[in-house]
Amino acid sequence: MLAKISKPLVANIQAASRDIIVVATILSGLELRVRPSGSTTWVFRYRIDGGHQQRLRLGRFPGLSVAQASELALLAAADVSKGIDVRERQKEARAAAARERVSTVGKFIEEQYQPWAKTHLHTWEFQIRHIKTDFATWLEKPMTSIDEPLIEKWRAERKDAGIQPVTINRKLQRLHAVLAKAVDRKIILRHPFAGLKPLKCDRTGRIRFLNEEQENQLRRSLIAREQEHRAERDRYIEHCRVRGMRLLATRKEEYTDHLRPIVLLAFNTGLRRGEIFHLKWKDVNLKTKWLTVVGTTSKNRQTRQVPLNIEAIHVLEGWRRQVGKVTLAAYVFPGAGEKRLTAITTAWRGVRESAALEDFHFHDLRHHFASRLVQSGVDLNTVRELLGHADITMVLRYAHLAPDGLALAVEKVARPAASLEKTSLRLCGAYHESDASRSAPSI
């Protein structure tokens, strides 16, 4: 409806079942919109050069009074008369305010990147923790101040400190992802890594696997640890017997805890530690001899089927008997309170040290599994499928572990020794004949 917009009119207007729009008769373009919910909003309508009608939201009443709304409408009308799109200018101002609010690396991570990472990154806590640690001195820097010289200086300092290029590249990749998201959301206009090349490094990387004796040492160490557990229980039972205390049962189960079955399962399947921790009984089919790594728990978010060999089946069957009745939704190796297991660091370190294995981490069990496959003649694409890699690039690092195959390939282009000798003599004869013809006088 058309009306002279005044303070009494606005204060006494009542909401209805439909929107009420009051159009100012004196100040062209100013409107008051009253929603059925009772919210009252000031709007300025305008056109630029006969184009489509645009609507600029000025604010709400009573936060924005009649006089203030009229003043804003007059200013907007003056700008429109100059050809300025006031709605676009308002959008730009809001975007600038948003950029200013999250202008530093730390603020952007907290307010925008972390909420996104929680939804899209399986290891978001790990990634963000490392970003904040590796770039602690950059968190208060405006993102626009991060440039190539700053990054080059950071890399040089890490190289001087003895950090390997592959590790430096990995740390920068995490920050690269943060800044890429800032570019997507127009917080910064250009990615500071745009012209930066990663440091050259050994693509094969570190591959640590065990020889037969070392594997036996690790297996013996796992069994010795459990024997010590049983001995400790026996000593405690004797301690209680002497003092007339309630006696515990002796430990007769196959495994005293989850460490040995976890390690043996990693030996025989190549599963990552996190994939083992997330494994549930519904993912294990002992009849068909397969287990399923669910996509939501794998590194590349892809579900894969992993066959179980004889030892893996024996381990899982024995562990299933030992834990007793369980639901399909239960974790195969539960932690405290039947929740997901989160760490085996202390127990694993003890076993590794007992086996005298230097520079051998739990993830190296995965390398060991892949290495055994390649050394047994399994093709790299099959190894890729078993490990759950998206492409064969990561598996190429194991190619050199098949020396017999490489030697056979080289031998295929070699000639027999007898043939080589005949060829050599023939070539020598041809040389002498040619040499004699060159030295003979022409007729």
N, C-alpha and C positions, 0 to 999 in steps of 0.2 A: 504494500500500500504506500501511497505518497503522503508524506507528512513533513511538517517542520520539526526536525529532531531537536528536542529540548531535554533538559534534565528531568523535569516531572514526567514527560512521556516515557522516557527510557526507564525510569524508576518504577513506574506503575504498569508497564506492559506485562501481560500474563502469557505464559506458555500455553500452547494448544496441542492438539493431536498431530498437527503438521507444522512444518517450519513457517515462521512468520517473518517476512522480509519487509522492513521499513525503508523506503527510498527517500533520501533527503530532497526536498524541493528547492532549497536555497543553494546548497553546495553540491554541484553535479558530481555524481560518481560515488558519493558516500552512502553506505547502506548499513543497516543494523539487522543481523540475522539472529532470531530467537529459536532455538531448538526445542523439541518436545521435552527434552531433559531439563530445560531451564537455562542452559548455558547461552550467554548473549555475546555475540562476536561482531566487531567492527570490520567492515570490508570496503575496499575501494575498487570500483570497476573502471576500466579504461580501455582505449584502443590506441594503437600507434599506426599512423598513416593508413587508416581504414582497414587494418588487419582484424584478426579475430579478437573478440573481447577477452580481456585478461582480468584476473581477480587477485588483488593483493590483500592478504590478511594483515590487519593493523594491530589487533589485540583484543582482549576481552574486557567487557564491562563487569564490575565496576573498577577493575584494575586500571583500565584506560577510560578516563572520564569523557564526557561529551566534548568539552573544550579541547582536550588533548587529541581526541580522534579527529576533530575538525581541523586542528592545526596540522596533523600528519597528512590528512587528505589534501590540504592546500599545498603542502610541500611536494607531495607525489604528483599532483596535477601540474605544478610548475615544471617538474622534471619531464613529465610525459610530453608537455608542450615543446620541449627541446629534443624530443625523439628518444629519450632515455627509457628503457624498459625497466621499470622499478621493481618488477617481480624478479627478473633475472639478477638485478643488482642485490636484492635481498638474499637470493640463493647464494650468490658469491660471497656475501658478507657472512652468512652462516657457515659456509665451507671454510672461509678464512678463520672464523672463530674456532671451528672444530680442529683445524690444523694447528692453531695456536695452543689449544688445550692439550693436544697430544704431540706437541712439537718435539719433545725430547724422546730419545730411544726408550728410556725407562717408562715414561708415561704411555707411549704407544703400546709397549708390550703389555702393561698392566690393563689398559682400558680396551684395547682392540685385538691385539694379537693373541693374548692368552685365552680370551673367551672363544675365539675362532679355533685355536689349537686344541682346546678341550674336546671339541666336536669332531675335528678332522684328523688329529694326530694321535696314534696309539701310544706314543712315548712322549707326550707333550710335557709332562713334568720333568723328565730327564732332559729334554731339549732346552726348555726355558731355564732350568737350573744351571746348565752349562753356559748358556748365553750370558746370563747374569754374572757368572763367575769369570768367564774368559774376557768379557768386555765391561767389567765393573766400572772402570774409569770413563766409559763412554755413556753410561746410563743417563747422566745429567746433560749430555751434549745435545743440541738441536740436531735433528736428523739431516738438516740441510748443510751442517758443518762437516759431515762425514764425506770425505772425498778420497780420490786415489792416492795422493801423497800420504794422507793419514794412515790408510790401510797398508801401504808399502812400508811405512815406518813400523807399524805394528808387526808385520810379517818379519821384518829384519830383526827386530828385538827377539822374537821367538826363535828364529834360526840361530842367532848368537847364543841363545840359552840352551841350544842343543835339541830343540824340539824338531821332530822329523817333519819333512814337507807334507807327507800325507796327513799327519795330524793337524798341521796348520790349515791345510785346505778344508779339512772336515769342520774345524771350528768356524772358519769363514763361511762355509755353506749354511750353517745354522743362522748366522746373522744375515746372510744373503736372503734367506726365506722371509725373515722379518721385514727387511727393506722392500722386498718384492711385494709383500702385502700392503705396505705403506704406499707404494706406487699405484697398486690396483685401486686403493681407496682415495687416491689423489691427495694424500697428505704431503708427499713429495712428488715433484714432476719428473725426475729422472733418477734411475737407479745408479748409485755411485759405483757399483761393480761393473757397469756396462762395458768399459774398456779394459777391465782387469782380467788377466789370464791366470789360471791356477798355477801354483808352483809345479815344476816337473818332478815327478817322483816315480818310484818303482811300481808299475801297475800290478805286478804279481803280488807285492806286499808280503807281509809276514805270514808264513805258513808253518805252523808248528804241529808236528804229528809224532807219534811214538813208534819206535822200532819194537820188535817182538819182545825183547827183554824188558824194555821200559813199560810196555803194556802189562806184562806179567807182574812187574813190581807194583804197579798201581792196583792191580786186582788183589795181590797179596796184602797190600796195605789196607784195602777196604775190609778184607776178611779179618786181619789182625785187629783193626779198630773194633769190630763187633765182638771178637773174642775178649778184648779188654773190657767191653761193656758187660759181658756175661761174668767175667772175673770180678768186676766191681760189684755186681749184684750178689754174687756168692759171698764176697767179703762182708757186704752189708747184712746179708742174711745171718752169717755167723756172728756178726756184731750184735744183732738183735736176739739171737738165740742165747748168747751168754748173759744178756741182761733181762731175759724173760719178756722181751717185747714181741709185738705181733710180727709174724714172719711173712715176708713177701714170697711170691712164687718165683722159682728159678726161671731164667730166660731160656726157653726152648724153641722159640720161634725162629724161622729161617733168617729173618732180617731184624736187627735190633732197632732200626729206625729207617727213614726214607732215603738216606744218602746212597747206599749201595745200589738199590734198584733204580734210582734216578741216574746215576753215573752209567750203569750198565745199559739203561734204555738209551741214553745219549750215545753210547758207544755203537749201538746197533741200529739207530734210526737217523742220527744226524740232526735231531730236533734241537732248536735253540732252547736256552734255559727258560725263557719266558713261555715258550710253547709247551714245555713240560709242566711248568707251574700252572698253566691254564687248562691243562688236559682234564677232562671229566670222563667218568665211566661210560657215559652215553656215546663218547667219541671213540671208544675201544670195542672192537668186535673180535673176540678171540676165536670165534668159530670160522670166520672168513679170513682171519689172520691179517687184518688191516686196522689201522687207526686213522682218524680224521683230524687234521689240524684246521680248526675253524678259522675262516678268514678274519673275523674280528680280533683274533688273538695272534695272528701271524704278522710278521714285519711288513710284508707288502700287501696285506689285506686280502690275500687270495686263499681260498680253501684248497687243500690238497690232501690226497690220500697217500698214506705211507704204509708199505707192506711190512709185516713183522716176520723176522727170521726166528729160528728155533730158540735162540737164547732170549730174545725179546719176549716171546710168548711165555717161556718158562718163568721169566722175571715177573711179568704181569699176572700170570696165573698164581704164582706163589704169593705175591703181594695181595692179590684179591682174597685168597684164602685167609691170609693173616689178618686183614682189616675186618673180616667178617661181613655181615650183611650191610650193604650200602645202597643208596638210591642212585639212579642213573644220573641225577643232577649233581651228585657229590664229586668233589675233586679227587682225582686219583691219588695225589700226594697233598693232602690238606695241611694247612698251617694251624695256628692257634684258633680255637673256636670254630673249627671246620671251615674257616675262610681260606682264601687262596694263599698258598705259600709265597713268601716274598723274598727270602734269602737263605742260602746255605753256605755263606762265605766262610764262617769260622770252621765248620766241619770240613769243608772242601780244602781249606788251607792246611789243616792238620794232616789230612790224608796225602796231599800233594807233597808236603815236606817230609812225611814219613817215607814216601816212595822216592825221595831225593830227586824229584822232577823240577828242574830249574826252568824258569820262564815258560811255564805251562799253565794256561788259564782254562777255566771251564769251557769257554767257547772253542778252545782248541780240540775238544772232543769232537766237535762238528767237522773241523779240518781233518781230524784223524779218520773219521768215517768216510769222508770224501776221498781222502788219499788212498785208503784201502780199496775203495771201489775202482779208482783209476789204475792202481797197481795190479788189480785183478783182471784188468782188460775191459772194464765197463766203459761204454762210450760216454763222452762228455755231456751229450744231450740228456741221457738217462740220469746222469749225476745231477744235472740241473733240475730235472723234474723232482727227484727225491729231496733235494735241498730246498726246493721252493723258490728258486731264483726266477725273475721275470724274463731274463734273457741269458744268453750263454757267456756274456762278457765276464761275469764274476767267476765262472767255472773254468775259464781258460787258464787261470793261475795254477791249476792242478795238472795241466797238460804235460809239463816236464817230468811229472812223477811216473810216467809210463815209459821208462828208458828202453825196455825191451821192444815196445812197439815202434819207437823212433829208430832203433837200431835195425829192425826188420825193414822199415821203409827205406833206409839208406842202402841196405844190402840189395834191394830190388834193382837199383840202378848200377850196381857193380857187375863187372864181367868176371868169369872164372879166371884163375891165375894162368892156366895154360893159354887161354885166349889172349890174355894180356901180353904174354911173352911172344906169341906169334905176331900180334899186332905191332909190338915194339920192334921185332926184327924186320918186319915188312917196311915199317916207317924208316928204320935206319937204312935199309937197302935203297929205298926210294930217295933218301937224302943223298946217299953216295952217288947214285946214278945221276941225280940232278946236278950234283956238284961236279961230276966228271964231264957232263955235257957242257957245263958252263966253261970249264977250263980247256976243252978241246978246241983246236983251231978250226976255223970255218973253211970250207972247200970252195 
